Amino acid sequence: MSVTAAKGFTAAGVAAGIKESGAPDLALVVNQGPRRAAAGVFTSNRVKAAPVVWSEQVLKGGAVTAVVLNSGGANACTGPLGFQDTHATAERVAEALGHSAGEVAVASTGLIGLRLPMDKLLPGVDKAVAELSAHGGEKAAIAIRTTDTVHKTAVAEGAGWTVGGMAKGAGMLAPGLATMLVVLTTDADVEAPALDAALRAATRTTFDRIDSDGCMSTNDTVLLLSSGASGVVPEPDAFAEAVRTVCADLARQLIGDAEGASKDIRIEVTGAATEDEAVEVGRSIARNNLLKCAIHGEDPNWGRVLSAIGTTSATFDPDQLDVAINGVWVCRKGSFGEDRALVDMRYREVRITAHLAAGDATAVIWTNDLTADYVHENSAYSS
Amino acid sequence: MSVTAAKGFTAAGVAAGIKESGAPDLALVVNQGPRRAAAGVFTSNRVKAAPVVWSEQVLKGGAVTAVVLNSGGANACTGPLGFQDTHATAERVAEALGHSAGEVAVASTGLIGLRLPMDKLLPGVDKAVAELSAHGGEKAAIAIRTTDTVHKTAVAEGAGWTVGGMAKGAGMLAPGLATMLVVLTTDADVEAPALDAALRAATRTTFDRIDSDGCMSTNDTVLLLSSGASGVVPEPDAFAEAVRTVCADLARQLIGDAEGASKDIRIEVTGAATEDEAVEVGRSIARNNLLKCAIHGEDPNWGRVLSAIGTTSATFDPDQLDVAINGVWVCRKGSFGEDRALVDMRYREVRITAHLAAGDATAVIWTNDLTADYVHENSAYSS
């Protein structure tokens, strides 16, 4: 279903030859209207890939006709020529569709520091345009994969309208060098400012709260396009919730497919003074390599959780910290609590709860374990 | 030579039975005077082990007669009873030596969240006291090992005086859950405030600039003790330099023995607007798991260096960044530079230079690669 679940969109995924393997590597999503409103959220990394610089500019207009995405090359750190390549890609799409390049967003993922093979990419664009279909969402989702083992799609239905989307990657919106690219589409009739508000609210508590390896990509891009093809103006809260549902679904899939991971770890911080502090503590726990190794070894090593909390500036008294792993409160009042032998860690999902006893705010951060497979995957070849 | 290289110190290292393996696990360093001045630097983790809380208090007096150190248990997150255990350990040492417990520093390393086996530790103290020797420094260095594959000692000679020391661990002064414990001794006649100044200046550019895995321990402790037994009041700059030399030597040994590491990585940041910004950038590079995996795979993946720099708040223009790996400027002006195939990465030491083109400040941070062995070591058992 993917990006073509909502009416008014066509998509395609083709093998342009950017990847030496011959696997699909170019996707195109086209908004057939009648509305062409769009919103976008991009990496906060200060080293931004050319397509991010380009697309941020496009999104300022609040209208997107098409999104062209490639795997097989990030087009980051490629200088002015790399930016020209992004521009040329958008122009090729615009020419083929008879629209302005200023309404064509571009997203890329792959190795940093290499020029894209434009002699393959541009003919690939033509091929994708020729294959555009109202059933092309699945193929588009497949074409944006890099180290992904599965393609990721999600759909939520509203009252007469639909939100659908696709994602690739294994990381966080800001972090995640395994670049995260997401395109969401809807046939609900929503203007750009409302799309922007719904998208930012959704990403803040979904993509922004998954943290695979703490590494921030140069290319992360999340786009939301509205065709208005349903003719229905949605109730704002219901629309926001649908966007959030699709984002949460895709975010969960990203963590589940994180590079080399064997455990999905849900970190819930409770009793925080503020939501920001809850997020800070959750992220610190999520980024502790020693804890991530322990979880991989099915070792409920709560001392590493406390060590991670101790590095933050959040409000707490070390003697009042409680930590549960899979429901067993192994740490009470900053010291040992229930018997750690009671913790059952055989399953893929691991739940860590850290209670700060400093207020009522909470946050959930998702991460994964650190494994030898992660090391192999990220050391055996350039990615 | 270790902590007994300087005159006026005795030491011992014994197997008290804290470690189930029967390996040496308790060390004692005694300052025989005539001076008993001391300075200390401790973890900045807000979750502090009982011995850190105790020793910080002891050091406020500026005098230390003895340091008792144990491996086999961190005595962290053990509540009031854990603090009583530390207190009882100091008392036992004080009684045996006929001094005040208020001048006995305690340091512990090992698993967090378990009480120490005091029925073994206290008789171990008696055993260590009985074995104190002016040649005991080596044995003391051996007894504080946990996952260390070698024991670490260093010595620097001044004009009629000596600075020596021992260390255990593989991490950073602040970070490094593989707790870092360091005891330095000198027979130079130096009062506590001058010791403190020399120690803080030295740790700031040595232990504070190694970052094995970004994890901050609850137990890190660095102590400097002066016996004054040489009778020589050193020239302040020469003394500070000797302390720095010993710290730098030990810090380099710690990185060289980091858990599972196959590469030692020297990150030099140049052209920074301030030294703090140079350190921030260096640390961000040092903590990038994807880069650390790439280095393990001998892949000069400079894009990951730029991604790491891009996450900092340091002053720089992305289009002016230069990066060299082992002397080859693979990135020039934020884009590809010299051929990455020219980078020879066969050797253990890897040098990364990041030039920010924003000023004249520099800093060097040491880290190591991320390997499957690190994962195995930290997931196969609790540590």
Interface residues (C-beta under 8 A of the other chain):
Chain A: N45 R46 V47 K48 A74 A76 C77 T78 G79 G82 L111 I112 G113 L114 P175 L177 D213 G214 C215 M216 S217 T218 R287 N288 N289 L290 C293 A294 I295 H296 G297 D299 N301 W302 G303 R304 L306 S307 A308 I309 G310 T311 T312 F316 P318 D319 L321 V330 C331 K333 G334 S335 F336 L370 T371 A372 Y374 V375 H376 E377 N378 S379 A380 Y381 S382
Chain B: N45 R46 V47 K48 A74 A76 C77 T78 G79 G82 L111 I112 G113 L114 P175 L177 D213 G214 C215 M216 S217 T218 R287 N288 N289 L290 C293 A294 I295 H296 G297 D299 N301 W302 G303 R304 L306 S307 A308 I309 G310 T311 T312 F316 P318 D319 L321 V330 C331 K333 G334 S335 F336 L370 T371 A372 Y374 V375 H376 E377 N378 S379 A380 Y381 S382
